[in-house]
Amino acid sequence: MEDFEKGKETGLGSFLFMRSSGQQLGELTKLIEAGIILPVMDQVFPLSEINEAMSYIESGRAKG
């Protein structure tokens, strides 16, 4: 949480890396619901456009 607050203060944001764990996912849910972590998605692709989505990610322009 401390690293997140530092990123928030500087405007640089923070990254969160997790393993597949029920306990961690529960904690993540609490942080999202409390507005502490704000997910970022700059674009949404339907599954039928998976190739376009992967190209977008590989271009380096994707945020989130």
C-alpha positions as CSV (number, residue, x, y, z in Angstrom):
1,M,0.0,0.0,0.0
2,E,2.9,2.4,0.7
3,D,4.2,2.1,-2.8
4,F,0.7,2.9,-4.2
5,E,0.5,6.0,-2.1
6,K,4.0,7.2,-3.3
7,G,2.9,6.7,-6.9
8,K,-0.4,8.5,-6.2
9,E,1.5,11.5,-4.7
10,T,3.9,11.9,-7.6
11,G,1.2,11.3,-10.3
12,L,3.2,8.3,-11.6
13,G,0.7,5.7,-10.5
14,S,1.5,2.2,-9.4
15,F,1.5,-1.3,-10.8
16,L,0.1,-4.3,-9.0
17,F,1.3,-7.8,-9.8
18,M,-0.6,-10.8,-8.3
19,R,-0.6,-14.6,-8.3
20,S,-3.8,-16.5,-8.7
21,S,-4.9,-16.7,-5.0
22,G,-8.4,-16.4,-3.6
23,Q,-7.1,-14.4,-0.6
24,Q,-5.2,-11.9,-2.8
25,L,-8.2,-11.6,-5.2
26,G,-10.4,-10.8,-2.1
27,E,-8.0,-8.1,-1.0
28,L,-7.8,-6.7,-4.5
29,T,-11.6,-6.6,-4.6
30,K,-11.7,-4.6,-1.4
31,L,-9.2,-2.1,-2.7
32,I,-11.1,-1.6,-6.0
33,E,-14.5,-1.3,-4.2
34,A,-12.9,1.3,-1.8
35,G,-11.7,3.3,-4.8
36,I,-8.1,2.9,-3.8
37,I,-7.2,1.0,-7.0
38,L,-8.7,2.4,-10.1
39,P,-8.5,0.0,-13.1
40,V,-7.5,1.6,-16.4
41,M,-8.7,0.4,-19.8
42,D,-8.2,2.6,-22.8
43,Q,-10.0,0.3,-25.2
44,V,-12.1,-2.8,-25.2
45,F,-12.2,-5.3,-28.1
46,P,-14.8,-8.1,-28.6
47,L,-13.4,-11.6,-28.6
48,S,-13.9,-11.7,-32.4
49,E,-11.3,-9.0,-32.8
50,I,-8.6,-10.8,-30.8
51,N,-6.0,-10.3,-33.5
52,E,-6.6,-6.6,-33.6
53,A,-6.4,-6.4,-29.8
54,M,-3.0,-8.2,-29.8
55,S,-1.7,-5.9,-32.5
56,Y,-2.8,-2.9,-30.4
57,I,-1.0,-4.3,-27.3
58,E,2.1,-5.1,-29.3
59,S,2.2,-1.5,-30.7
60,G,3.0,-0.2,-27.2
61,R,0.0,2.2,-27.2
62,A,-2.2,0.2,-24.9
63,K,-2.9,1.6,-21.4
64,G,-4.2,-0.6,-18.7
